[in-house]
Amino acid sequence: MDKSRLRSVIEGARAAVPGDARHAASVRIRDALLDRPWVQMAGLVACYWSIGTEPETHGLVFALWKHGATVMLPVLRDDNDLDWAVYDGPDTLAPGRFGIMEPVDTRRGVDAIRTAALVIVPALAVDRATGVRLGRGGGSYDRALARVGPNVPTVALLHEGELMDGVPAEPHDVPVRYAATPEEIVHLAG
């Protein structure tokens, strides 16, 4: 199945799950991540502010921040690359491009992600053998992931059934090191 078709299938499956079930699954992902020492010890975390049917990150971002981590969230630039700004509580967000909430803090530049000790990214699917993630098709997160150091944990958040075999890959796709689902956190070969 090509990327476009797989995106449609996954987005349809996500939309079919009731909102309360998606929320409960997101809470399980959040709690499992917050239980990991490598998450607890990360002083600077790059994350994202979830939208639509994505696994919710609002509670995760808030919990990381309340536990003392500095959390950077992306700011989508006109060239579809990701700039980064610091989250300093729920009152420090404002709608950005496409209505996605962004921090109002000073932009730190596209290379700010290089300093993160943990990077959490969205995905529609991840290949369990390679760690290649299927995103929405803009390439923003592949460019950001290419800047992350080789020993930094990179985690894609998924709903159940989205960690699969045979996700289509292209040369520019950057694999993640972990996939977090409501049932497990998997260390990937990629």
Secondary structure in CASP SS format (residue, H / E / C, confidence):
PFRMAT SS
TARGET T0000
AUTHOR 0000-0000-0000
METHOD secondary structure of the structure
MODEL  1
M C 1.00
D C 1.00
K H 1.00
S H 1.00
R H 1.00
L H 1.00
R H 1.00
S H 1.00
V H 1.00
I H 1.00
E H 1.00
G H 1.00
A H 1.00
R H 1.00
A H 1.00
A H 1.00
V C 1.00
P C 1.00
G H 1.00
D H 1.00
A H 1.00
R H 1.00
H H 1.00
A H 1.00
A H 1.00
S H 1.00
V H 1.00
R H 1.00
I H 1.00
R H 1.00
D H 1.00
A H 1.00
L H 1.00
L H 1.00
D C 1.00
R C 1.00
P H 1.00
W H 1.00
V H 1.00
Q H 1.00
M C 1.00
A C 1.00
G C 1.00
L E 1.00
V E 1.00
A E 1.00
C C 1.00
Y C 1.00
W C 1.00
S C 1.00
I C 1.00
G C 1.00
T C 1.00
E C 1.00
P C 1.00
E C 1.00
T C 1.00
H H 1.00
G H 1.00
L H 1.00
V H 1.00
F H 1.00
A H 1.00
L H 1.00
W H 1.00
K H 1.00
H C 1.00
G C 1.00
A C 1.00
T E 1.00
V E 1.00
M E 1.00
L E 1.00
P E 1.00
V E 1.00
L E 1.00
R C 1.00
D C 1.00
D C 1.00
N C 1.00
D C 1.00
L E 1.00
D E 1.00
W E 1.00
A E 1.00
V E 1.00
Y E 1.00
D C 1.00
G C 1.00
P H 1.00
D H 1.00
T H 1.00
L E 1.00
A E 1.00
P E 1.00
G C 1.00
R H 1.00
F H 1.00
G H 1.00
I C 1.00
M E 1.00
E E 1.00
P E 1.00
V C 1.00
D C 1.00
T C 1.00
R C 1.00
R C 1.00
G C 1.00
V H 1.00
D H 1.00
A H 1.00
I H 1.00
R H 1.00
T H 1.00
A C 1.00
A C 1.00
L E 1.00
V E 1.00
I E 1.00
V E 1.00
P E 1.00
A C 1.00
L C 1.00
A E 1.00
V E 1.00
D E 1.00
R C 1.00
A C 1.00
T C 1.00
G C 1.00
V C 1.00
R E 1.00
L E 1.00
G C 1.00
R C 1.00
G C 1.00
G C 1.00
G C 1.00
S H 1.00
Y H 1.00
D H 1.00
R H 1.00
A H 1.00
L H 1.00
A C 1.00
R C 1.00
V C 1.00
G C 1.00
P C 1.00
N C 1.00
V C 1.00
P C 1.00
T E 1.00
V E 1.00
A E 1.00
L E 1.00
L C 1.00
H C 1.00
E C 1.00
G C 1.00
E C 1.00
L E 1.00
M E 1.00
D C 1.00
G C 1.00
V C 1.00
P C 1.00
A C 1.00
E C 1.00
P C 1.00
H C 1.00
D C 1.00
V C 1.00
P C 1.00
V C 1.00
R C 1.00
Y E 1.00
A E 1.00
A E 1.00
T C 1.00
P C 1.00
E C 1.00
E C 1.00
I E 1.00
V E 1.00
H E 1.00
L C 1.00
A C 1.00
G C 1.00
END
